Amino acid sequence: MKNSKIKVGVLGLGTVGSGVVKILSENKDGVEEKLEQPIELAKVLVKNLDKQREVELPAGVLTADPTELLENPEIDIIVEVIGGLEPTKDFVVRALKADKHVVTANKELMAKHGAELLDLATDRGVDLYFEASVAGGIPIIRSLKESLTANRIEKIMGIVNGTTNYILTKMTQEGADFDEVLAEAQASGYAEADPTADIDGYDAAYKLAILAAIAFSSRIDINEIYLEGISQVPPEDISYAQELGYVIKLLAIAKEVNGEIEARVHPTMIPKEHPLAAVSDVFNAVFVEGHAVGELMYYGRGAGSMPTASAVVADIIDVARNIIYDANTRIHCGCQEAKALMPMAEVESKYYLRLKVIDKPGVLSAVAKILAENEVSIASVIQQGEDGDAVPLVLITHQVTEGDIQAALKEIDNLAEVKEISSLIRVEDQVE
Ligand code: HSE
C-alpha cells in the first residue's frame, strides 16, 4: 500500500456525490474503525466551483480539473458519480489506466461497456466495483457475487425502477390513467422532467443486463433485451388484473433455460400473494431463485442520495480493504461466457389477453379455435359488461410460447367479430 491513508477522489457532487461526501464525513469514525485505517476524501470534481453546495468540504478539495484526480499519484480510489457516458467513460478508462481502483454508480456505463472496463481493470490489477448501479441501496450485486456464489441462479425478477413502480402503484390505488399519474409524479418530483428512460424501460434494462451478466456468468448485449414500457398499460387492465387476483408491475426478468438466457423488461401480472406484489411506490426489490438457497427477496430504496451513497461507500470500503490486504481483483467479473440470448418468440409465459368483440354467439368459440390451432391453451375466461355492441373478452392462457400467441393474434385480428386486440400482458405465475 503506497499511502498510510486511503485517499479517495470523487467525480461529481450531485445527488449521489453529496450523499457519499456526507457519509464519509458523518460516519468517518465508523468507517475508519471498520477499516482500521484512516480514509481521506482528497479531491472532488465539480463543474462549477462557485455553486452553493449542501455539503461542506475543506478548502482545496473541490476542483474543476479532472486531471487533479485522474493523474494524482496520491489518489487510490476514484468514485464516479456523474452518470451517463460522456465524459464518464473516458474518465473511468483514464483512472483504470492510471492503476486507480474505481467505484461507479453508473448503470448505463456498466450495462453498455462493463465487459471491456472490467477486462481493463483486470489487466491493470485494480478493482472496478459498481454496487450502486443496480437498485440503489439494495446490496444485490454483492449478494450475487459473494453470498450466493454456491448457487446456480435460475431466475431473477426485479422491480428495479422506482419511477414506474410509483406510477403503477398510484394507477392501482387511485384507478387513474397513466398520463394523469405521470403528470402528478413529475410535479411532486417522483418522475424526471424527461421520464423516457424510466417509463420506456431502458433504465430497468440497463440494470437487468448487469444483474443477468453476473447471475449467469455471461456477457449480455443490452440491445438484445426485449423491452416494453408502461405507457400502454390502461386502467382497465389494472382493474381486470385485480379481479383475477393479480397486480401489474414493470418487471425485469432473466432466466437461464437450457443454456440460453431469457432477458426481458415488460409490464407483468403477478399474483397478489407474490412477495413482489407488495413492493409499492418508489421501492425496488429483486427476487432471486438459486438452486440451493431457493427463493430470496431483497427490498429497499432504489434511488436517492443517501441510499445510493450507502452502496457507493460500501464499495469504497471493500476496495480499501482489498488495498490494505493486497487482495484487489480477488472477485472477477464472472461474465466470461457468451451464452445466447433466447429469441423472444421462444420465450414461454402465460398471457393475459383482452379483446373487444361483437356480442353474439360463437365469437368465443371462434377465438378459442384459433388459439387451440396455435397450441395456445386457455386457463380462464371473463366476459362481462357492455360497450355499445362490443364487449370485452378477457382470457388467461396456460404456459405457451410468445411465437405461438403472436401467430394466434394475427389470425384473431382478422376475425370480423373481433373489433380490437386491446392488450396482451405476460403473466408470471407458478410455472406449470
Ligand atoms: N430513475 C431511476 C428510478 C433511479 O426511477 O428508479 C435510479 O436508477
Boltz pocket constraint, residues with backbone or C-beta under 6 A from the ligand:
constraints:
  - pocket:
      binder: B
      contacts: [[A, 133], [A, 160], [A, 161], [A, 162], [A, 163], [A, 164], [A, 190], [A, 198], [A, 203], [A, 282], [A, 302], [A, 303]]
      max_distance: 6.0
